[in-house]
Amino acid sequence: MLLTHAAFGVPLGYQFLLRDLTYTSIPGALAVEPVPSEVDVRFTYRDLVRRGKQLSSMRYHAELWMGGRRVATGNSSFKSTSPAVYQRIRGDRPVTASEPPPPGVDPAVVGRVDPADVVLSARNAGAPHRWQVRADTGHPVFFDHPTDHIPGMVLLEAARQATQAALWPVPVQAVALSIDFARYAELNAPCWVEAEPGGTAADGSTPVLVTGHQEGRTVFTARVTAQPLT
């Protein structure tokens, strides 16, 4: 997003609407070491669409390099809209939820330490692999600026946490993920996440299908590959 402003002249204040995101990583390559690490990200942009002089949409490919080794790759596409167009699309929706976020699940179950970083709640779930998205609009990272919907970053983390929770107590890493966003996830209606693990492959990885629904409609669909942490 920073590069769209710096390299493509997208004005500050424009909204970015995420369509999809895919990544793959090398298991174990992102392990924390007791020395400083620098990560280089190399971007390639394609499918640029402009309306007049303004960038309207694009797709990009990213490579993450660490210590001279490529450790992950990813792709994503998005649209950018002016504040006026976004206002016409969304109207005057609130930027805070009408109720405080429900209590989260045990942080250890979703691979977290701080309870504030848990984005899943088991409140009224009704199924073992079903959770309500816990959208804390006061979180300094997940909601780093006011927004009238649950950000894609939160839904992405919800898919990862649901994968870990579905495979608990085995600690896993989401080494690959592909997610498609179908519509906005509103702040003032419960958004439910369900995880469906598949069979374990020969390399020990497990595919997990994670879906998000709100008011009977699909919000996102994610396919996650989980690898046990050793």
N, C-alpha and C positions, 0 to 999 in steps of 0.2 A: 504494500500500500504506500509505503514511503517513496518507493521508486516511481510510482505512478505520478506523484506530485513533482518529484525532482526531475525525472527524465521525460515525462509525457505531458507535463503542464496541467494536470488535473487540479482545479482550484481547491483550496482548503474549504471544508464545509460540504463538499460533495459526499453523497452516500455510496457505499460499495455494497452491492448485492451479490453474495456468494452463491454460485450455482452448484459447484461440485469441488471435491478435493480428493486427491489420491496420493499416497506415499508408500514407499517401501524402504526398509532400512536393513543393514546387516546386523543380525543378532549379536549382541555383546559389544558392538563397535562404539556405542554411545555410553559405555560404562564410565562412571566418574573415577578419575585417577587423582592421586595426591599431588598433582602438579597442575599449573594453569594450562588451560586448553584454549586454542583459538579455532573458531569454526568459520570457514569461508563459504559463502553462498553465491553461486553463479546462476544467473537468470538468463533464460532465452524466451523472448516474447514472440507470439504469433497470433494470427486471426484478429488483428486489430481492426476495430470498427469505429469510425468517427461520425459524429453528427455536426457538420460544419467543421469548426476547428477543434471541437472538444472530443476527447476520447469517450466512446460510449461503452465498449466492451473489449475484452481481450482474454487470451489464454496464455499462461506462462508455464515454463518448465524450470524446475530448480534442482540444482545439485549441491549437496552439502559435503564439504571436504574438511577433514581434520587430520593434521599431521601428515599431509601428502596422500591421504587415503580417502577415497569417496565412500562416505558412510551411509548416505541416504539420497534418494531422488524423490521428486514430487511434481504433481501437475495440479493446476487449478484454473478455473475460469470465473469471471465476475462481470457485472455491469456497474457502471457508475452513473449516477443521476444527480441533477442539480437539486438544491434545497426546494425550489419551487415545484419541480416535478414530483419529488418525494412527498411533499405536502399534499399534492393532489391524489397521490396513490394511497397514502396512509391516513390522511386526515389528522385530527388532534387526539391521537392515542396517548395514554399516560406513559411516563418513563419510569414509574415505580409500580410495584405490584400492590394490589388492594389489601393483601394480607402479608404478614411477615413470613419468611421462608420456613417451611416445616423442618422439624429435626432431621438431620442427615443420618445415614447408616453409619456403622462403625467405620472410621477412616481406614483401618487396616484392611477391611474387606474390599475396598476399592483402591488399595495401593497408595493411600495418602497418610500423612502424619497429622496435619492440622485439620480439625473438624470444619474450619471455615472453607477449606478447599473441596469439601464433599459436595457434589452436585446431584446426588441421588437421595431420595427419601423413600422409605418403605411404607409411609402413611397410606392406608387404604389401598394397598397394592393389589391384594386379592390373588396373587400368584407368586410362586417362588422366584421367578426371574422377571419380575415386573416392578418398576419403580416410578415414582413421580420425579420429574426434574425439579431440583431445588435451585431456584433462580434468586440468588441474593444480590439485589441491585446495588448494595453497598460494598460489594467485593472490589478491591482496588485493581485487580487484574482482569477478571472476567467481565466486569462492567467499569472499564477505565474511563468511560465518558457516558453521558446520558443517552439512552436509546429506548425506542418504543417497542422493542421486541427482544426475545432471548437471542443473543448473538450466536452466530455459527460456531464460534470458538467454544461456547458453553455446551452446545449440542455435540460437538466433536469430543469434548472431554466426557460428556455423559455416555457416549458410545464406548469410549475406552474404559470408563469406570464400570459400565454394565458388563463388559467383557470380563474384567477382573472379578467382579462379584459373581458372575455365572460360573466361573471356574474355581472359585474359592473352595478350599484353602490353598490351592497351588498358586504361588505367585507367578505372574506371567508378564510379558512385555508385548505390547501391540506392535509387532515388527512391520506390519503392513496394514493399510486401511484404505478403503474407498467409500466415499460418502456422497450422496446426492441429496440436495435440498429441494423439496417440493413446494414449500410455502413458508410464510412467516410463522414463527412460534410466538404466540401472544403472551404477554406477561400476566394477564388477568384471567387465564383459564388453565386448568391442570394440563400439563404435557406429560404423557406416559411413555416410558421407554421399556421395551421388551427385548430380551436376549435369547437366542436359540443356538446353543453350541452344536457343532457337527461332530463327526468322528475324528479321532486323532490320527494324523498322518504318520508315515514311517519316520519322518524327521522329528516327531514329537510335537509338531505344531497342531493347533486346533482352529478350524474356521468357526467364526461366530457371526450370525446374522443379527444385527441390532436395528430395530425400527422405532421410530418415534411417532406418536399419534396425539392429536388434540381435537376434541369434539368430533371424534369419529373419522377424521381425515388424516392422511399420512403427512407428516412434517418432514421426515428424513428417512433414508434407508442407508445403512452402513454395513459393509462386509469387512470384518476384522480378522486378521490372522494373528493368533496369540502363540507365543513361544515361551515355554517355561524358563524362568530365571534360574541360573545355576550359580 
